[in-house]
Amino acid sequence: MDTTRYDVVIVGGGAAGLSAATTLGRALRSVLVIDSGTPRNAPAAGVHGYLSRDGINPGELLSIGRSEVLSYGGTVLDGEAVAADRTPDGFEVVLGDARRFSGRRMLVTTGLTDELPPISGLREQWGKGVVHCPYCHGWEIRGQRIGVLGTGPLSVHQALLFRQWSPDITLFLNDTVEPTDQEWDKLAARSIAVVDGAVASVDAVDGVLTGLTLRQGASFGVQALAVGTGMEARSALLESLGLSSQVHPSGAGRFIETDTMGATAVAGVYAAGNVSNLMAQVITAAAEGVMAGARINADLIDEETRWAVDGRFGPFSAASEATVSRIALDTRRHGLDEGREAVGMGPGSR
């Protein structure tokens, strides 16, 4: 067996990639997962909203997923894919250490990068006191003093959203957000405080978030800070194959467009998870991986069926084709004999 050639090469070993690999392994496909070990949710203490796995450590979830892939004959490889090229029979992926692997189909599940504003202390609190998604973290910070850092047009919506989890919400405009008259009315109606001025720092004591300080010197105490990040798909590998990232309709970032089952505009290339769905939570990314895996398997089946029809399917064209011809001949003979019997020309007729 050629250990560098697979039915499917998956780049990205998060929830989407591992779910796709499990689906393909169960479909008796040879599959390779290449993972750089940089999951988006690594700073988080737990995964939430994942049925039966709520609160599980992100690393533990991936460890379980890897074990499942291996149990179905898949291969998981630690490494960074740095290039991809089309070949006559599929695709070749090159790793940073120059190793090369080829697959008939390619699935990219590399996720996205959260771009944070360049504010002192902000990145150190990312995934701890600084959060972005109320459905991922809202329960954990319910009832607390929550600040919302203005980063763009969606910040007002974010403040109104987090208001569901706490009556004490403060929107920091950060010299970035200018609410419309209608938005001012909504903020006032929901008793959301608004602070003008640029934020200079996110403050913490012993690693615990305590508040924000404005450039003009005023400080405000908060226990949690919501930040709308710029979400950029990790799409370099896909772009090297001729795809281009698109601006998301919400303005939240850039993504790779696919159909509902993960197919991209380039034949044989698929994408799933945050690289193609910026808003996907972990459980959503896993579901998209399952769908993409099923779509890829169906695509391979279609190809193999064409090979069979064309007489180019390896052993089928030699041994099995002769069997099919013999069956067809026997069927024709049987039909001829029945016709003879009908007109009195059976074996005993003269």
N, C-alpha and C positions, 0 to 999 in steps of 0.2 A: 504494500500500500504506500502510495506517495504521500508523505506526511506534510507536503507543502501545497497540495491541491485538495480543494473541498467543493462541495456543492454550493455552499454559501459562506462568505466571509463577512462577519459582523464587526464593525469598528465601533466600540463603545460598550462597556460592560456594566451599565446601570440597569435599572428596572426594565426599560424597553428592550435593550439588547439581550439580556438574559432570558426574558420571557419569550422573545422570538427564537432564541437558540433552543429553549426547551420545547417549544412547539415544533420546530424543525427536527430536533432529535427524535421526538415521538413519531414523526413522519418518516423515520428511517433515513434521514439525510445526514451527510457528513457536514459538520458545521464547525467553524472556528470563530471564537470571540477574542478580539484583541482589545485590551483595556489598558488605558494609561494611568489608572488609579487616581483620577482627579474628579470625583463626583461633586456635583454642584452642592449637594446637601451635606457634605462632610462636616461643616461646622455645627450642624444642628444636633441637638441631644436626642431627638426622636423623630420618627416618621408618623404623621397623623393622617387620618382619613383613609387608611388602608385596612379594609375589613379583615378581621382576625389577627392583624399585625399592628394595631394602633399603639403608638408609643415605642415601637421597636427601634433600637439604635440603627442608623443607616448602614453602618458597616456590617452589622449582624445580618440585616436583610440581604445584602449583597453576598455575604458568605453562604447563606442558605441557598440563594439563587444559583450560585456557582456549583454547589453540590448537586443541585437538581440537573443542571446542564450536563455535568459529568456522568450522572447516573444514566443518562440516555445516550451516552457515547460521544457527546460533544467535547470540544477542546477549548480551554480558556487559557489565554496567553497574556502575560504581563508585558506591555510594550507600547510604544507610541507610533502610530501610523503617520508617516510624514508625506507620503505620496501615493497616488493611485493612478493606474493607467488602464485603458481598454486593451484587451488582447483579442486574437481571433476567436477564442472560445470562452471569453468572459472578461475578468478583470484581474489585475495584479496589484497587490498592496505591498508597499515597501515600508519597513520599520526603520526607526532611527539608528539601529545597529546594523543596518544593511540587509537584514533577513527579508526574504520575499515569500509571499503566499498568494496563491491564486484561487479564484472561485468563479463558478459559472454565474452566480449572482452576488450582488453586494448590498448590504444593508448598513446604513450609517445611523448610529444612535448616540452621537457625541455630545448631545445636550446643548447647553448655552452658558454664556458667561454673564454674570451680573455686574454691571458697571456702576460703581458707587461714586457719589460726589466726592471731590478731594477735600474732605473736612477732617481735621485732626481728631483722632480717636474713633472715627466711624467704623473703619474696617475691623478694628480690634474687637468691636462689639457685634459684628455681623454674625447672625445665627445664635446670639445670646440675648443681649438686651435690645438689639436692633433686629427687627423682623420685617417681612414684606407682605405676607399673606394671612388674612384673618382666619381662613379655613385651616391653615397649617398651624397657626400659633395663637389664635384668638382665645381659645379656652384657657390656655396657660396664663394669659395676661388679663383675664376678665376682671373687671372692677378696679383695675389699676389706673394710675395717672399715665395716660398714653399721649405721647407727642406724635405728630405726623410731620415729617420733614418735606417741605415743598421742593419738588424736583421737576414738575412739569404740569401739563393740563389735567392729568388724572389725579393729582394730589387732593383736590377737593372731593372727588368721588371716594378716594381712599379714606379721607377723614369721616365722611358720612357712613362709610361701610364699617369702620372700626367703632363707630358710635353704638352699634348693636351690642358690643362686648363691654362697653364702659360708658358711664355718664360723664366721665372726666377726660375730654378730648381737647387737645390744643393743636391747632394747625399753625406751623411756622412757615411763613411765606418765603423766607430765605432769599428775598430779592429775585425770586424766580416766578412765583405764581401771582397772577392778577385775576382774582375771582370776578365773574360777571355779576351784574346786578341780581340776576336770578340766583346765582350761587351764594351771594351774600345773604339773601333771604333764607335759603336752605340752611346755611350754617347757623344763622341766628335762631331759626325755628327749632333746631336740634341742640341749642345751647352749646355750640362748639366755639371755644375761645380762639381768637386769631391774633398772632403776634407778627408784627412787621420787622424787617431787618434781616441782614445776612447772618447765618449761623457760622461761628468761628470754630467751635469745637463741640465734640460729644464727650461728656465728662463721666468719669468712673472712679470708684474707690475700691481698691482691692479686687479689681476686675468686675465689679458690679456697677451697672449703669446708674448714674445719679441725676443727670440732667444735661442741659445744653447751655452754652454761653454764646451770646451774640457778639459780633465784632465791636459793637458800641460798648460792650462790657456787661450788659445785663445778663443775669443767669436765671434759668427756670428749671425747677425740679420735675423730672419725669421718671417713671419706673420702667417704661418701655418706649421704644421709638420705632414707628413704622416708616419705612422708606420705599418709595417706588423706584426700583432700579431701571437702568437701561439694559434691556435683555437682548444680547447679541448671540445668535446661533453660532456654534462652533462649526462653521461650514466650509473651512478651507479645503478639506478633502473633496467635498461635493463640488465646489467651484472649480477645482482642478479637472473635473470630469465634464465641465461645460454648463453647470448649473449656476444660477445667480440668486443670492438672497434677496428677499423682498421686504419692504417696509410693512410692518403689521398694520392692519386697518385702525387699530386702537392708538397707534403711535408709540406703543410700548417698546418697540425694538425691531429687529430684523430676523426673518425666518426663511426656511426653505419650503416652498410650496409643494404639496403632494395631494394625491386624491385621498378618498376616505379610507383606503387600505394601504397607504404608504408608498404607492408608486410615484416616482418623480417624472419629470419630462424627459429624462434620459432612460432609454430602454435598459432594463436589467438592474437599474440602480433604485434603491428604496431608502426611505428615511422614516424614523418614528421617534416619539418622545419629544423632548423640549427643542430639539433642533428644527422640528417642523411644527410644533405646537407650543408656543411660548408660555401658555397659561396652564399647561398640563401639570397636575399633581402627580405624585409617584404612582398612585394606583391607575391613573389615566395613562401614564406612559407605559406601564406594564400591559394594560389592555391593548394599546396601540401596537406594542411589540407582538402580541399574540396575533392580531389581525394581519400585520405585515408578514409574519412567519407563514400564516396560512396562504396569503396571496402569493408569496414567493414559491411555496410548494406547488400551488396550482399552476403557476407559470412554468416551473420545471416539468411538471407532468405534461403540459401542453407541448413543450419542446420535445420531450421523449416520445410522445405519441406521434408527432410529425416525423421523428427519426424512424419510428417503427413503420409508418406508412410508406416512407421513402426507401425502406429496406436497408437503413443504415444504423440499426440499433444493435450493433455488436452481435452477440449470440443469436438474437432473434432472426437475423437475416439468413443464417445458415441452417441451424437445426429446426427452429420453430417455424420458419417459413416453409420448409419441406412438409412439416406436419399440417400446416394450414392448407397447402396445396393438395395433400392427400385427402384431407377431410372434404375439401371442395369437390374433388374428383369422385369420392365415394357418394357424396350427396347427389351429384349429377347422375351417376350410374343408378342410384336408388330411384330417382325420379323417372329415369328411362324405363327401368323394369316395371314400375307401377303403370306407366303408360302402355306397355306391351300387354300386361295382364288385362287392362281395361278393354283392349280390342282383340283378345283371344290370341295374343302372341307371346304368352308366357313360355317358360322353359319347356313345357310339354307340347306346345303347339307345333303344327306342321304347316 
